[in-house]
Amino acid sequence: MIHVVIDRRRQIGSGTVWCLAACSLLGCQSDKTMTRPGDPLPPVPVAGRATPADSVVSDIVVLAPYSLSDLDGNGLASEFPMAVYLYASPFPLPFWKRGSIEVELFDETDEGERPLLDRRFSSDDLQELKQSNVVGQFYALQLTLSDAELRELSNGRAGYRVTFESLDGGLNVTSSVKRINVR
């Protein structure tokens, strides 16, 4: 008798679970759009307006990994690759601009920032670092920290910021401070 009651409760519970699963699946819909002969075609994609070379840099975007890499295979993570994109309002695409880029890497301590590395890429250096991808034109920078610089880090984390200085005498544009793990 007890087995019959337990089996009956399992059947009711199982039926309830199946009913809830079916209801939730029935609630999910997807709108399937089909085209029929004679329907208008979607608009042709339009390329974004290219940024004129004489534009003034208004923003800088830096893409970099969250930690250093061991690209030279010496067992020590000391390589720091980054991509620097320059933008000018109101244009949507990044562009190359003659100027210099300075990268400041610093240890963040309770007393404030303690400089570790200050690397400047001249306009001539940047000419060789130009690259392009689906986002647009950018500069591919590579920093290498020495063993001594790595040992100077107090907590395994560092901050960095990137500044672009135009040769045209425009305003310097500086990125926000970013964080990176170095251990």
C-alpha positions as CSV (number, residue, x, y, z in Angstrom):
1,M,0.0,0.0,0.0
2,I,2.8,2.4,0.9
3,H,4.6,1.6,-2.4
4,V,1.5,2.5,-4.3
5,V,1.2,5.9,-2.6
6,I,4.9,6.6,-3.2
7,D,4.7,5.6,-6.9
8,R,1.6,7.7,-7.3
9,R,3.4,10.8,-5.8
10,R,6.3,10.2,-8.1
11,Q,4.0,10.0,-11.1
12,I,2.3,13.2,-10.1
13,G,5.6,15.0,-9.5
14,S,7.0,13.7,-12.8
15,G,3.9,14.8,-14.6
16,T,4.1,18.3,-13.0
17,V,7.8,18.7,-14.1
18,W,6.9,17.6,-17.7
19,C,4.0,20.0,-17.7
20,L,6.1,22.9,-16.5
21,A,8.8,22.1,-19.1
22,A,6.3,21.9,-21.9
23,C,4.7,25.3,-20.8
24,S,8.1,27.0,-20.7
25,L,9.1,25.6,-24.1
26,L,5.7,26.7,-25.6
27,G,6.3,30.2,-24.2
28,C,9.5,30.5,-26.2
29,Q,8.9,31.8,-29.7
30,S,11.2,32.9,-32.5
31,D,10.1,35.2,-35.2
32,K,11.3,33.7,-38.5
33,T,11.5,36.2,-41.2
34,M,11.2,34.8,-44.7
35,T,11.4,36.7,-47.9
36,R,9.1,36.0,-50.7
37,P,9.5,36.8,-54.4
38,G,8.8,40.4,-54.9
39,D,9.7,41.5,-51.4
40,P,12.1,44.5,-51.3
41,L,15.8,43.7,-50.7
42,P,17.4,45.0,-47.5
43,P,19.5,48.2,-47.9
44,V,23.0,47.9,-49.2
45,P,25.6,48.2,-46.4
46,V,27.4,51.5,-46.4
47,A,31.0,51.9,-45.4
48,G,31.7,54.3,-42.5
49,R,33.2,57.6,-43.5
50,A,37.0,57.5,-43.5
51,T,38.6,59.9,-41.1
52,P,40.5,62.6,-43.0
53,A,44.2,62.6,-42.3
54,D,44.2,66.3,-41.1
55,S,41.6,65.5,-38.4
56,V,42.5,66.3,-34.8
57,V,42.7,63.3,-32.5
58,S,40.0,63.5,-29.9
59,D,40.1,60.0,-28.3
60,I,42.5,57.2,-27.7
61,V,41.5,53.5,-27.2
62,V,44.1,51.0,-26.0
63,L,43.5,47.2,-26.2
64,A,45.9,45.1,-24.3
65,P,45.8,41.7,-22.4
66,Y,45.1,41.7,-18.7
67,S,48.5,40.1,-18.0
68,L,52.0,40.0,-19.4
69,S,52.9,37.2,-21.9
70,D,56.0,35.0,-22.2
71,L,56.4,35.6,-26.0
72,D,60.2,34.9,-26.0
73,G,59.8,31.5,-24.2
74,N,62.2,32.3,-21.4
75,G,59.7,31.3,-18.7
76,L,59.3,34.8,-17.5
77,A,56.2,36.8,-18.5
78,S,57.8,40.0,-19.6
79,E,56.1,40.9,-22.9
80,F,53.3,43.4,-23.1
81,P,51.6,43.8,-26.5
82,M,49.0,46.5,-27.1
83,A,47.0,48.0,-29.9
84,V,46.5,51.8,-29.9
85,Y,43.6,53.2,-31.8
86,L,43.2,57.0,-32.5
87,Y,39.8,58.5,-33.1
88,A,38.6,62.0,-34.3
89,S,35.1,63.2,-33.7
90,P,32.6,62.8,-35.4
91,F,34.2,60.0,-37.5
92,P,33.6,56.4,-36.6
93,L,36.8,54.8,-37.8
94,P,40.2,54.9,-36.2
95,F,43.1,56.4,-38.2
96,W,46.8,56.9,-38.3
97,K,48.2,60.3,-37.3
98,R,51.7,61.6,-37.4
99,G,52.9,62.1,-33.9
100,S,54.5,60.2,-31.0
101,I,53.1,57.8,-28.4
102,E,54.3,57.6,-24.8
103,V,53.5,54.5,-22.6
104,E,53.9,54.9,-18.8
105,L,54.0,51.8,-16.7
106,F,53.9,52.3,-13.0
107,D,53.7,50.3,-9.8
108,E,50.6,51.3,-7.7
109,T,51.6,51.6,-4.1
110,D,49.9,53.1,-1.1
111,E,52.0,56.2,-1.5
112,G,50.9,56.7,-5.1
113,E,52.4,55.8,-8.5
114,R,56.0,54.7,-8.7
115,P,57.3,54.9,-12.3
116,L,58.7,51.6,-13.7
117,L,58.9,52.2,-17.4
118,D,58.5,55.2,-19.6
119,R,58.7,54.3,-23.3
120,R,58.3,56.8,-26.1
121,F,57.6,55.7,-29.7
122,S,58.7,58.5,-32.1
123,S,56.8,59.3,-35.3
124,D,59.4,57.3,-37.3
125,D,58.9,54.3,-34.9
126,L,55.2,54.5,-35.4
127,Q,55.5,54.4,-39.2
128,E,56.8,50.8,-38.8
129,L,54.1,49.8,-36.3
130,K,51.1,50.6,-38.4
131,Q,48.6,47.8,-38.8
132,S,45.0,47.4,-39.9
133,N,42.2,45.0,-38.9
134,V,38.4,44.8,-39.0
135,V,38.2,47.7,-36.5
136,G,40.4,50.0,-38.5
137,Q,43.9,51.4,-38.5
138,F,46.0,51.1,-35.3
139,Y,49.5,51.0,-34.0
140,A,50.8,47.6,-32.7
141,L,53.1,48.4,-29.8
142,Q,55.3,45.9,-27.9
143,L,56.9,46.6,-24.5
144,T,59.4,44.3,-22.9
145,L,60.1,44.5,-19.2
146,S,63.5,43.6,-17.9
147,D,64.0,41.2,-14.9
148,A,64.9,44.2,-12.7
149,E,61.8,46.1,-13.7
150,L,59.7,43.0,-12.9
151,R,61.3,42.6,-9.5
152,E,60.5,46.2,-8.7
153,L,56.8,45.5,-8.7
154,S,55.6,45.3,-5.2
155,N,52.3,43.5,-5.5
156,G,52.2,41.8,-8.9
157,R,50.0,44.5,-10.4
158,A,50.8,47.6,-12.4
159,G,49.0,50.4,-14.0
160,Y,49.7,52.0,-17.3
161,R,48.5,54.9,-19.5
162,V,49.1,55.9,-23.1
163,T,49.5,59.4,-24.4
164,F,49.5,60.5,-28.0
165,E,51.2,63.8,-29.0
166,S,50.5,65.1,-32.4
167,L,53.2,66.6,-34.6
168,D,50.6,69.2,-35.7
169,G,50.8,70.9,-32.3
170,G,47.3,69.7,-31.3
171,L,46.4,68.7,-27.8
172,N,47.8,65.6,-26.2
173,V,45.3,62.8,-25.7
174,T,45.8,60.5,-22.8
175,S,44.0,57.2,-22.1
176,S,42.5,56.3,-18.8
177,V,44.7,54.3,-16.3
178,K,44.5,50.6,-17.0
179,R,45.5,47.7,-14.8
180,I,47.6,44.7,-15.7
181,N,48.7,41.6,-13.7
182,V,52.4,40.8,-14.0
183,R,52.7,37.6,-12.0
